[in-house]
Amino acid sequence: MPVPLYQVKAEFFRTLGHPLRIRVLELLQRGPLPVRDLLVALDIEASNLSQQLAVLRRAGIVNATRDGATVVYALSTPDVADLMVAARRILADLLADQGELLAELRSEPHG
């Protein structure tokens, strides 16, 4: 019996549900990067980065290519970058709404 599409989508979003993985995807939006550059930008242990990159690679969200001793990572499709931009837009709208509500609450008289 095939897995329902909603279940596959949920697994995809679970894969994205880690702050370090999100940060890696944000960095790769600008273009492919070697692991050493990711390590510098993220300031984490190589083993931790390797583990998170492996999760993203197994899910097909990033690709890795080897250039001699250097491993370079890239987004597997521009759609991943589009998803990151859409998420930022959605969050900005949500936070703007919350900011307006907070301002409204602060302007009300106490009591």
DSSP file (Angstrom, degrees, kcal/mol; ACC not computed):
  #  RESIDUE AA STRUCTURE BP1 BP2  ACC     N-H-->O    O-->H-N    N-H-->O    O-->H-N    TCO  KAPPA ALPHA  PHI   PSI    X-CA   Y-CA   Z-CA
    1    1 A M              0   0    0      0, 0.0     0, 0.0     0, 0.0     0, 0.0   0.000 360.0 360.0 360.0 126.7    0.0    0.0    0.0
    2    2 A P        -     0   0    0      0, 0.0     3,-0.0     0, 0.0     0, 0.0  -0.287 360.0-105.2 -67.8 152.2    1.5    3.4   -1.0
    3    3 A V        -     0   0    0      1,-0.1     5,-0.1     2,-0.1     0, 0.0  -0.599  42.1-107.7 -75.3 132.8    2.3    6.0    1.6
    4    4 A P    >>  -     0   0    0      0, 0.0     4,-1.7     0, 0.0     3,-0.8  -0.302  22.3-121.7 -62.6 146.2   -0.3    8.9    1.5
    5    5 A L  H 3> S+     0   0    0      1,-0.3     4,-2.6     2,-0.2     5,-0.2   0.861 111.4  58.2 -57.8 -39.1    1.0   12.1    0.1
    6    6 A Y  H 3> S+     0   0    0      1,-0.2     4,-2.1     2,-0.2    -1,-0.3   0.849 105.5  51.0 -62.4 -32.0    0.2   14.0    3.3
    7    7 A Q  H <> S+     0   0    0     -3,-0.8     4,-2.0     2,-0.2    -1,-0.2   0.899 109.6  49.1 -70.8 -40.2    2.4   11.6    5.2
    8    8 A V  H  X S+     0   0    0     -4,-1.7     4,-2.1     2,-0.2    -2,-0.2   0.903 111.7  50.1 -63.7 -41.9    5.3   12.2    2.8
    9    9 A K  H  X S+     0   0    0     -4,-2.6     4,-2.4     1,-0.2    -2,-0.2   0.910 108.5  52.3 -62.8 -42.4    4.8   15.9    3.1
   10   10 A A  H  X S+     0   0    0     -4,-2.1     4,-2.1     1,-0.2    -1,-0.2   0.902 109.2  49.5 -61.6 -40.9    4.9   15.7    6.9
   11   11 A E  H  X S+     0   0    0     -4,-2.0     4,-2.1     2,-0.2    -1,-0.2   0.897 108.8  53.4 -64.8 -39.9    8.2   13.8    6.8
   12   12 A F  H  X S+     0   0    0     -4,-2.1     4,-1.4     1,-0.2    -2,-0.2   0.935 111.1  45.3 -59.1 -47.6    9.6   16.4    4.5
   13   13 A F  H  X S+     0   0    0     -4,-2.4     4,-0.7     1,-0.2    -1,-0.2   0.829 108.8  56.4 -69.4 -30.8    8.7   19.2    6.9
   14   14 A R  H >< S+     0   0    0     -4,-2.1     3,-0.8     1,-0.2    -1,-0.2   0.899 103.8  54.8 -63.3 -38.7   10.0   17.1    9.9
   15   15 A T  H 3< S+     0   0    0     -4,-2.1    -2,-0.2     1,-0.3    -1,-0.2   0.881 109.8  46.2 -60.3 -37.9   13.4   17.0    8.0
   16   16 A L  H 3< S+     0   0    0     -4,-1.4     2,-1.8     1,-0.2    -1,-0.3   0.612  88.1  97.0 -77.2 -12.3   13.3   20.8    7.8
   17   17 A G    <<  +     0   0    0     -3,-0.8    -1,-0.2    -4,-0.7    -2,-0.1  -0.153  60.7  89.9 -80.0  45.5   12.4   21.0   11.5
   18   18 A H  S  > S-     0   0    0     -2,-1.8     4,-2.3    -3,-0.2     3,-0.3  -0.987  71.4-137.7-139.3 128.5   15.9   21.6   12.9
   19   19 A P  H  > S+     0   0    0      0, 0.0     4,-2.3     0, 0.0     5,-0.1   0.858 104.2  50.6 -55.8 -38.8   17.4   25.0   13.4
   20   20 A L  H  > S+     0   0    0      2,-0.2     4,-2.4     1,-0.2     5,-0.2   0.897 109.4  50.3 -68.2 -38.9   20.8   24.0   12.1
   21   21 A R  H  > S+     0   0    0     -3,-0.3     4,-2.3     2,-0.2    -1,-0.2   0.910 110.4  50.5 -64.9 -40.4   19.3   22.5    8.9
   22   22 A I  H  X S+     0   0    0     -4,-2.3     4,-2.4    -6,-0.2    -2,-0.2   0.926 110.1  50.0 -61.4 -44.0   17.4   25.6    8.3
   23   23 A R  H  X S+     0   0    0     -4,-2.3     4,-2.3     1,-0.2    -2,-0.2   0.900 109.1  51.9 -62.9 -40.8   20.5   27.7    8.7
   24   24 A V  H  X S+     0   0    0     -4,-2.4     4,-2.3     1,-0.2    -1,-0.2   0.931 110.5  48.4 -59.9 -45.7   22.4   25.5    6.2
   25   25 A L  H  X S+     0   0    0     -4,-2.3     4,-0.8     1,-0.2    -2,-0.2   0.879 109.3  53.0 -64.3 -37.4   19.6   25.9    3.7
   26   26 A E  H >< S+     0   0    0     -4,-2.4     3,-0.6     1,-0.2     4,-0.4   0.922 110.7  47.1 -62.2 -43.0   19.7   29.7    4.2
   27   27 A L  H >< S+     0   0    0     -4,-2.3     3,-1.0     1,-0.2    -2,-0.2   0.884 110.2  52.5 -65.7 -37.8   23.4   29.7    3.5
   28   28 A L  H >< S+     0   0    0     -4,-2.3     3,-1.1     1,-0.2    47,-0.4   0.608  88.2  81.0 -77.1 -10.4   23.1   27.6    0.4
   29   29 A Q  T << S+     0   0    0     -4,-0.8    -1,-0.2    -3,-0.6    -2,-0.2   0.834  89.9  54.8 -60.7 -30.2   20.4   29.9   -1.0
   30   30 A R  T <  S-     0   0    0     -3,-1.0    -1,-0.3    -4,-0.4    -2,-0.2   0.616 128.0 -77.8 -79.3 -12.6   23.3   32.1   -2.2
   31   31 A G  S <  S-     0   0    0     -3,-1.1    -1,-0.3    -4,-0.2    42,-0.1  -0.711  70.1 -31.0 136.7 172.3   24.9   29.2   -4.0
   32   32 A P        -     0   0    0      0, 0.0    42,-0.2     0, 0.0    40,-0.0  -0.216  56.3-168.6 -59.5 146.1   27.0   26.1   -3.4
   33   33 A L  E     -A   73   0A   0     40,-2.4    40,-3.2     4,-0.0     2,-0.1  -0.998  21.4-119.3-138.1 141.6   29.5   26.1   -0.5
   34   34 A P  E >>  -A   72   0A   0      0, 0.0     4,-1.8     0, 0.0     3,-0.8  -0.442  34.6-110.8 -72.2 155.1   32.3   23.9    0.5
   35   35 A V  H 3> S+     0   0    0     36,-2.3     4,-2.7     1,-0.3     5,-0.2   0.872 117.0  60.0 -54.3 -40.3   32.0   22.2    3.9
   36   36 A R  H 3> S+     0   0    0      1,-0.2     4,-1.9     2,-0.2    -1,-0.3   0.874 105.4  48.2 -60.3 -36.9   34.8   24.4    5.3
   37   37 A D  H <> S+     0   0    0     -3,-0.8     4,-2.4     2,-0.2    -1,-0.2   0.881 110.6  51.1 -70.4 -37.9   32.8   27.6    4.6
   38   38 A L  H  X S+     0   0    0     -4,-1.8     4,-2.3     2,-0.2     5,-0.3   0.911 108.9  52.1 -63.0 -41.7   29.7   26.1    6.2
   39   39 A L  H  X>S+     0   0    0     -4,-2.7     4,-2.2     1,-0.2     5,-0.6   0.911 111.0  46.6 -61.2 -43.2   31.7   25.3    9.3
   40   40 A V  H  <5S+     0   0    0     -4,-1.9    -1,-0.2     1,-0.2    -2,-0.2   0.930 114.7  46.7 -64.7 -45.4   33.1   28.8    9.5
   41   41 A A  H  <5S+     0   0    0     -4,-2.4    -2,-0.2     1,-0.2    -1,-0.2   0.841 120.9  37.2 -66.7 -34.0   29.6   30.4    9.0
   42   42 A L  H  <5S-     0   0    0     -4,-2.3    -1,-0.2    -5,-0.2    -2,-0.2   0.706  89.9-146.5 -94.2 -22.0   27.9   28.1   11.5
   43   43 A D  T  <5 +     0   0    0     -4,-2.2     2,-0.3    -5,-0.3    -3,-0.1   0.945  53.0 126.7  52.9  54.9   30.7   27.8   14.1
   44   44 A I      < -     0   0    0     -5,-0.6    -1,-0.2     1,-0.0     2,-0.1  -0.831  67.8 -77.3-132.0 170.9   29.8   24.2   15.1
   45   45 A E     >  -     0   0    0     -2,-0.3     4,-2.1     1,-0.1     3,-0.3  -0.427  37.6-125.7 -68.4 143.5   31.7   20.9   15.3
   46   46 A A  H  > S+     0   0    0      1,-0.2     4,-2.8     2,-0.2     5,-0.2   0.866 110.1  56.1 -58.6 -37.9   32.4   19.2   12.0
   47   47 A S  H  > S+     0   0    0      2,-0.2     4,-2.0     1,-0.2    -1,-0.2   0.884 106.9  49.2 -64.7 -37.8   30.6   16.0   13.3
   48   48 A N  H  > S+     0   0    0     -3,-0.3     4,-2.0     2,-0.2    -2,-0.2   0.927 113.3  46.2 -66.6 -45.0   27.4   17.9   14.0
   49   49 A L  H  X S+     0   0    0     -4,-2.1     4,-2.8     1,-0.2     5,-0.2   0.921 110.9  53.2 -62.5 -43.7   27.4   19.6   10.6
   50   50 A S  H  X S+     0   0    0     -4,-2.8     4,-2.1     1,-0.2    -1,-0.2   0.902 108.4  50.3 -58.4 -42.9   28.2   16.2    8.9
   51   51 A Q  H  X S+     0   0    0     -4,-2.0     4,-1.6     2,-0.2    -1,-0.2   0.922 113.1  45.0 -62.4 -45.3   25.2   14.6   10.7
   52   52 A Q  H  X S+     0   0    0     -4,-2.0     4,-2.0     1,-0.2    -2,-0.2   0.877 111.9  51.7 -70.2 -37.2   22.8   17.4    9.6
   53   53 A L  H  X S+     0   0    0     -4,-2.8     4,-2.7     1,-0.2    -1,-0.2   0.880 106.7  55.2 -64.7 -37.1   24.1   17.5    6.0
   54   54 A A  H  X S+     0   0    0     -4,-2.1     4,-2.8    -5,-0.2    -1,-0.2   0.894 106.7  50.2 -63.0 -40.0   23.6   13.7    5.8
   55   55 A V  H  X S+     0   0    0     -4,-1.6     4,-1.7     2,-0.2    -2,-0.2   0.939 113.4  45.3 -62.5 -47.0   19.9   14.1    6.9
   56   56 A L  H  <>S+     0   0    0     -4,-2.0     5,-2.3     1,-0.2     6,-1.0   0.877 114.0  49.7 -64.4 -38.0   19.4   16.8    4.2
   57   57 A R  H ><5S+     0   0    0     -4,-2.7     3,-1.3     2,-0.2    -2,-0.2   0.926 108.9  50.9 -67.7 -45.6   21.2   14.7    1.6
   58   58 A R  H 3<5S+     0   0    0     -4,-2.8    -1,-0.2     1,-0.3    -2,-0.2   0.855 109.5  52.0 -61.1 -34.0   19.2   11.5    2.3
   59   59 A A  T 3<5S-     0   0    0     -4,-1.7    -1,-0.3    -5,-0.2    -2,-0.2   0.588 114.5-120.1 -77.8  -9.9   16.0   13.6    2.0
   60   60 A G  T < 5S+     0   0    0     -3,-1.3    -3,-0.2    -4,-0.4    -2,-0.1   0.660  80.8 120.1  80.9  15.9   17.2   14.8   -1.4
   61   61 A I  S   <S+     0   0    0     -5,-2.3    15,-2.5    -6,-0.2    16,-0.4   0.798  76.5  26.5 -84.4 -30.2   17.1   18.5   -0.3
   62   62 A V  E     -B   75   0A   0     -6,-1.0     2,-0.3    13,-0.3    13,-0.2  -0.914  69.8-145.7-128.2 158.7   20.8   19.1   -0.9
   63   63 A N  E     -B   74   0A   0     11,-2.8    11,-2.0    -2,-0.3     2,-0.4  -0.910   9.1-149.7-119.1 149.9   23.4   17.5   -3.2
   64   64 A A  E     -B   73   0A   0     -2,-0.3     2,-0.4     9,-0.2     9,-0.2  -0.972  12.5-177.2-121.2 136.4   27.1   17.0   -2.5
   65   65 A T  E     -B   72   0A   0      7,-2.5     7,-3.2    -2,-0.4     2,-0.5  -0.961  20.0-133.1-127.6 150.4   29.9   17.0   -5.1
   66   66 A R  E     -B   71   0A   0     -2,-0.4     2,-0.5     5,-0.2     5,-0.2  -0.881  16.9-176.7-107.0 132.0   33.5   16.3   -4.5
   67   67 A D  E >  S-B   70   0A   0      3,-3.6     3,-1.8    -2,-0.5     2,-0.4  -0.830  70.2 -61.2-123.7  89.3   36.3   18.6   -6.0
   68   68 A G  T 3  S-     0   0    0     -2,-0.5    -1,-0.0     1,-0.3     0, 0.0  -0.602 120.4 -16.2  68.7-123.5   39.5   16.8   -5.0
   69   69 A A  T 3  S+     0   0    0     -2,-0.4     2,-0.4    -3,-0.1    -1,-0.3   0.489 121.8  94.7 -88.4  -4.2   39.5   16.7   -1.2
   70   70 A T  E <   - B   0  67A   0     -3,-1.8    -3,-3.6   -35,-0.0     2,-0.5  -0.753  60.7-155.1 -95.9 131.3   36.8   19.4   -1.0
   71   71 A V  E     - B   0  66A   0     -2,-0.4   -36,-2.3    -5,-0.2     2,-0.4  -0.920  12.3-162.3-104.0 126.7   33.1   18.5   -0.6
   72   72 A V  E     -AB  34  65A   0     -7,-3.2    -7,-2.5    -2,-0.5     2,-0.3  -0.917   1.6-155.1-113.2 131.9   30.7   21.2   -1.9
   73   73 A Y  E     +AB  33  64A   0    -40,-3.2   -40,-2.4    -2,-0.4     2,-0.3  -0.811  16.0 170.6-107.5 148.2   27.0   21.3   -1.0
   74   74 A A  E     - B   0  63A   0    -11,-2.0   -11,-2.8    -2,-0.3     2,-0.1  -0.976  42.1 -90.7-147.5 156.5   24.2   22.9   -3.0
   75   75 A L  E     - B   0  62A   0    -47,-0.4   -13,-0.3    -2,-0.3   -14,-0.1  -0.473  33.6-134.2 -64.8 141.5   20.4   23.0   -2.9
   76   76 A S  S    S+     0   0    0    -15,-2.5   -14,-0.1     1,-0.2    -1,-0.1   0.758  84.7   7.0 -72.7 -23.8   19.0   20.2   -5.0
   77   77 A T  S >> S-     0   0    0    -16,-0.4     3,-1.6     1,-0.0     4,-0.7  -0.987  70.6-118.4-154.7 148.4   16.5   22.5   -6.7
   78   78 A P  H 3> S+     0   0    0      0, 0.0     4,-2.1     0, 0.0     3,-0.2   0.724 107.5  76.8 -61.1 -19.2   15.7   26.2   -6.7
   79   79 A D  H 3> S+     0   0    0      1,-0.2     4,-2.3     2,-0.2     5,-0.1   0.815  87.0  59.0 -61.4 -29.8   12.4   25.3   -5.2
   80   80 A V  H <> S+     0   0    0     -3,-1.6     4,-2.0     2,-0.2    -1,-0.2   0.924 106.2  47.1 -65.1 -43.3   14.1   24.8   -1.9
   81   81 A A  H  X S+     0   0    0     -4,-0.7     4,-2.2     1,-0.2    -2,-0.2   0.898 110.7  52.6 -63.2 -40.1   15.3   28.4   -2.0
   82   82 A D  H  X S+     0   0    0     -4,-2.1     4,-2.5     1,-0.2    -2,-0.2   0.893 107.5  52.0 -62.2 -39.4   11.7   29.5   -3.0
   83   83 A L  H  X S+     0   0    0     -4,-2.3     4,-2.5     2,-0.2    -1,-0.2   0.898 108.5  50.3 -63.4 -40.7   10.4   27.6    0.0
   84   84 A M  H  X S+     0   0    0     -4,-2.0     4,-2.0     2,-0.2    -2,-0.2   0.893 111.4  48.3 -65.1 -39.9   12.8   29.4    2.4
   85   85 A V  H  X S+     0   0    0     -4,-2.2     4,-2.2     2,-0.2    -2,-0.2   0.911 111.7  49.9 -65.7 -42.5   11.8   32.8    0.9
   86   86 A A  H  X S+     0   0    0     -4,-2.5     4,-2.6     1,-0.2    -2,-0.2   0.907 109.5  51.4 -63.5 -41.3    8.1   31.9    1.3
   87   87 A A  H  X S+     0   0    0     -4,-2.5     4,-2.6     1,-0.2    -1,-0.2   0.909 109.7  49.8 -62.0 -42.2    8.7   30.8    4.9
   88   88 A R  H  X S+     0   0    0     -4,-2.0     4,-2.4     2,-0.2    -1,-0.2   0.906 111.5  48.9 -62.7 -41.6   10.4   34.2    5.7
   89   89 A R  H  X S+     0   0    0     -4,-2.2     4,-2.1     2,-0.2    -2,-0.2   0.920 112.1  48.1 -64.3 -44.8    7.5   36.1    4.1
   90   90 A I  H  X S+     0   0    0     -4,-2.6     4,-2.4     1,-0.2    -2,-0.2   0.932 113.3  47.5 -62.0 -46.8    4.9   34.1    6.1
   91   91 A L  H  X S+     0   0    0     -4,-2.6     4,-2.9     1,-0.2     5,-0.2   0.892 109.6  53.3 -63.2 -40.0    6.8   34.6    9.4
   92   92 A A  H  X S+     0   0    0     -4,-2.4     4,-2.2    -5,-0.2    -1,-0.2   0.913 110.5  47.4 -61.3 -42.3    7.2   38.3    8.6
   93   93 A D  H  X S+     0   0    0     -4,-2.1     4,-2.2     2,-0.2    -2,-0.2   0.916 113.1  48.3 -64.6 -43.2    3.5   38.7    8.1
   94   94 A L  H  X S+     0   0    0     -4,-2.4     4,-2.1     1,-0.2    -2,-0.2   0.919 113.6  46.4 -63.5 -43.6    2.7   36.7   11.3
   95   95 A L  H  X S+     0   0    0     -4,-2.9     4,-2.6     2,-0.2    -1,-0.2   0.860 109.6  54.3 -69.1 -34.8    5.2   38.8   13.4
   96   96 A A  H  X S+     0   0    0     -4,-2.2     4,-2.3    -5,-0.2    -1,-0.2   0.925 109.0  48.9 -63.3 -43.1    3.8   42.0   11.9
   97   97 A D  H  X S+     0   0    0     -4,-2.2     4,-2.1     1,-0.2    -2,-0.2   0.908 112.2  48.3 -62.2 -41.6    0.3   41.0   13.0
   98   98 A Q  H  X S+     0   0    0     -4,-2.1     4,-2.7     2,-0.2    -2,-0.2   0.884 109.6  53.2 -65.8 -38.7    1.6   40.1   16.5
   99   99 A G  H  X S+     0   0    0     -4,-2.6     4,-2.4     2,-0.2    -2,-0.2   0.894 108.6  49.5 -63.0 -39.9    3.5   43.5   16.6
  100  100 A E  H  X S+     0   0    0     -4,-2.3     4,-2.1     2,-0.2    -2,-0.2   0.911 111.8  48.4 -65.4 -41.6    0.3   45.3   15.8
  101  101 A L  H  X S+     0   0    0     -4,-2.1     4,-2.5     2,-0.2    -2,-0.2   0.910 111.0  50.6 -64.0 -42.7   -1.6   43.4   18.5
  102  102 A L  H  X S+     0   0    0     -4,-2.7     4,-2.5     2,-0.2    -2,-0.2   0.912 110.2  49.6 -62.0 -43.3    1.1   44.1   21.0
  103  103 A A  H  X S+     0   0    0     -4,-2.4     4,-1.5     1,-0.2    -1,-0.2   0.894 110.7  50.5 -62.4 -39.9    1.0   47.9   20.2
  104  104 A E  H  X S+     0   0    0     -4,-2.1     4,-0.9     2,-0.2    -2,-0.2   0.917 110.7  48.8 -64.5 -43.3   -2.7   47.8   20.6
  105  105 A L  H >< S+     0   0    0     -4,-2.5     3,-0.6     1,-0.2    -2,-0.2   0.904 111.1  50.2 -62.9 -41.5   -2.4   46.1   24.0
  106  106 A R  H 3< S+     0   0    0     -4,-2.5    -1,-0.2     1,-0.2    -2,-0.2   0.786 107.3  54.5 -68.7 -27.3    0.2   48.6   25.2
  107  107 A S  H 3< S+     0   0    0     -4,-1.5    -1,-0.2    -5,-0.2    -2,-0.2   0.651  87.3  97.8 -83.5 -15.0   -1.9   51.6   24.1
  108  108 A E  S << S-     0   0    0     -4,-0.9     2,-0.1    -3,-0.6     3,-0.1  -0.455  85.8-104.3 -72.3 145.3   -5.0   50.5   26.2
  109  109 A P        -     0   0    0      0, 0.0     2,-0.1     0, 0.0    -1,-0.1  -0.398  39.6-108.9 -66.2 146.5   -5.4   52.1   29.6
  110  110 A H              0   0    0      1,-0.2    -4,-0.0    -4,-0.1    -3,-0.0  -0.467 360.0 360.0 -74.3 145.9   -4.5   49.9   32.5
  111  111 A G              0   0    0     -2,-0.1    -1,-0.2    -3,-0.1    -3,-0.0   0.383 360.0 360.0 132.5 360.0   -7.3   48.6   34.6
